[in-house]
Amino acid sequence: MDFEIWRNQILMEPQNISPLKFGMSQDEIINIFGKPDSVSTMRRRGKPLILKYHNIEFHFGVQTNGLHLIYSDDEIELCITADHK
């Protein structure tokens, strides 16, 4: 899926993060969107805790490996967590 299409979808309907799901692995997200624009320097088991595509960050938990937060504070403000789908 093209990241720009997904980004426009999420801005219009933030409760629908499809085709993503909370708990997904980094590898699954990279398979969907391709290589991220940047990654965090903080790592767990060799993998970064944050993948960033354009202005949206995908955060992965320290206790769990899966996606638990989608966040942006650049040109848009966005904060979607697994607890508030």
C-alpha positions, 0 to 999 in steps of 0.5 A: 500500500502506498503510504500517502494513500494510507496517511490521507485515509487515517487523517479522515478516519483516525479510528480506522488504521487498516491495513495496520493492526496494533500488535503488528511487528516492524517487519509487517509494517515495512512489508506494507509501506517499504523502508521507513524514512528514518528510525530511532536510535533507541533499540530493543533486540537490535530493532529500533523502537520507532519507525518514521514515515514522513511525519508519522511515527510508529512506536513499538513497545519495550515490553512487547514487540508490537505496534502500540502507538501511531503519533505525529506532532508536525503539520498534523497532530495525531495520537492513536494508541492500542488502548484507544482504537 
